[in-house]
Amino acid sequence: MAAVAAGLALLLFLSVPGESGDWTDTLEQWAPPYPDPACLRLLEEVANSSAALSRCLVRFARPVRLCRHCRAEFLELSRLLGNISAAPQNTSESSCAANLLRSDRLQLILSLTEFFNRTWKDAKCEQCYQKDGGEILNSTGAFLDLYDAVIVCFENNLQGQIIVPSQPGNYSQVCRNCSNSYRSLNVLYGQLETESTLCIDLEDAMNITRRLWSTTFFCTVPCKDTVPVIAVSSFVLFLPVIFYLSSFLHSEQKKRKLIQPKRVASSPSLVNIQNKCS
């Protein structure tokens, strides 16, 4: 009853012009401010930039090419959001930032920003670019060129065959003519992995190449160091035999040392018997 009475009293207070003045002005003092035209234009720019980045990420999701093709859109959105967040206090820009970023429970723009930043970070896209934010690394370009050469080699040596999944075909020419290029690509990928200069574009390209090589063409890369590998494997294989053989010989030697022939002890009675017989 008390809450109902308080609500009725507030309605009566607001409905009496002599007591409250313009009641709409009173309500607007408690409502969050609406964005001004400049803030709305900034919001429109963020919306367009977010849409462009989202479209680019989806467009180059398979095969993964987002680090190469979506960096401009990501940097542009980061610039806009950075300008909003870095606005000085007690200015129209700071009021716009508070209104756009933190005026409601959803904080939708902040959520979108976190999603884009997390996606870009998980893709490790910056590892394929120079530290100053410039062009792609020379090693990245070399890997992509070699990857393109391997794919072209695959296509040129298929001899017009149509690849049918789960059905083996005669791809001996692909395995024979593209072996060197494929091996070089594997070696370069290992170097980039050691140097931590891999991004999702290169990882996906290598995975595609390896699947084609092993599961589609059923090719293998012969190992050049087979002789040392076989020698070491044979030595390890015969280690138990050598161990048990040495243990057996050692135990037999100990038995020969422990079992000595017994000699007949000489006694006076035995000497007397011998003298009588003589």
Secondary structure, 3 states (H helix, E strand, C coil): CHHHHHHHHHHHHHHCHHHHCCHHHHHHHHCCCCCCHHHHHHHHHHHHHHHHHHHHHHHCCCCCCHHHHCHHHHHHHHHHHHHHHCCCCCCHHHHHHHHHHCCCCCCHHHHHHHHHHHHHHHCCHHHHECCCCCCECHHHHHHHHHHHHHHHHHHHCCCCCCCCCCCCCCCHHHHHHCHHHHHHHHHHHHHHHHCCCCCHHHHHHHHHHHHHHHHHCCCCCCCCCHHHHHHHHHHHHHHHHHHHHHHHHHHHHHHHHHCCCCCCCCCHHHHHHHHHHC
